[in-house]
Amino acid sequence: TAECEKYACCPLPPYLEGSACVVEEDDNAGRPLRDVCFHLLKLYSDRSYDLDQLLDPRSVTSDPLDFRLGWHLWEVLRALNYSHLSQQSWGVLNTSYAAQLESEGLWEWAVFVMLHEPDTQ
């Protein structure tokens, strides 16, 4: 609140940890950026927590086009029966990671990632 000061810094992603208590805003939804571990704890306490925030690459790295951890984390969450990621977000995650792999010359792995695409058409 306005009359009270914060007693602890927000759980920032690792690449922002040295920047004191700075609040980084997400340009798309106006949500503050938080560390992926924070999102995992929130998901543990509330099974319906928004997975888009958790799988956002900027919760781990400063590169908004690095989908490595997000894709692998989503596959683990799917194995644990979390299924409330929208089909559109799932498709974006798959195609973005596949494009990232293909740009590195790892097209075989890009095909493997695309085999996980929810929309078979």
ABEGO torsion letter per residue (X at the ends): XAABBBABBBBBBAAAAAAEBBBBBBAAAGBBBBBAAAAAAAAAABAABBAAAAABAAAABABAABAAAAAAAAAAAAAAGBAABBAAAAAAAAAAAAAAAAAAGBAAAAAAAAAABABAX
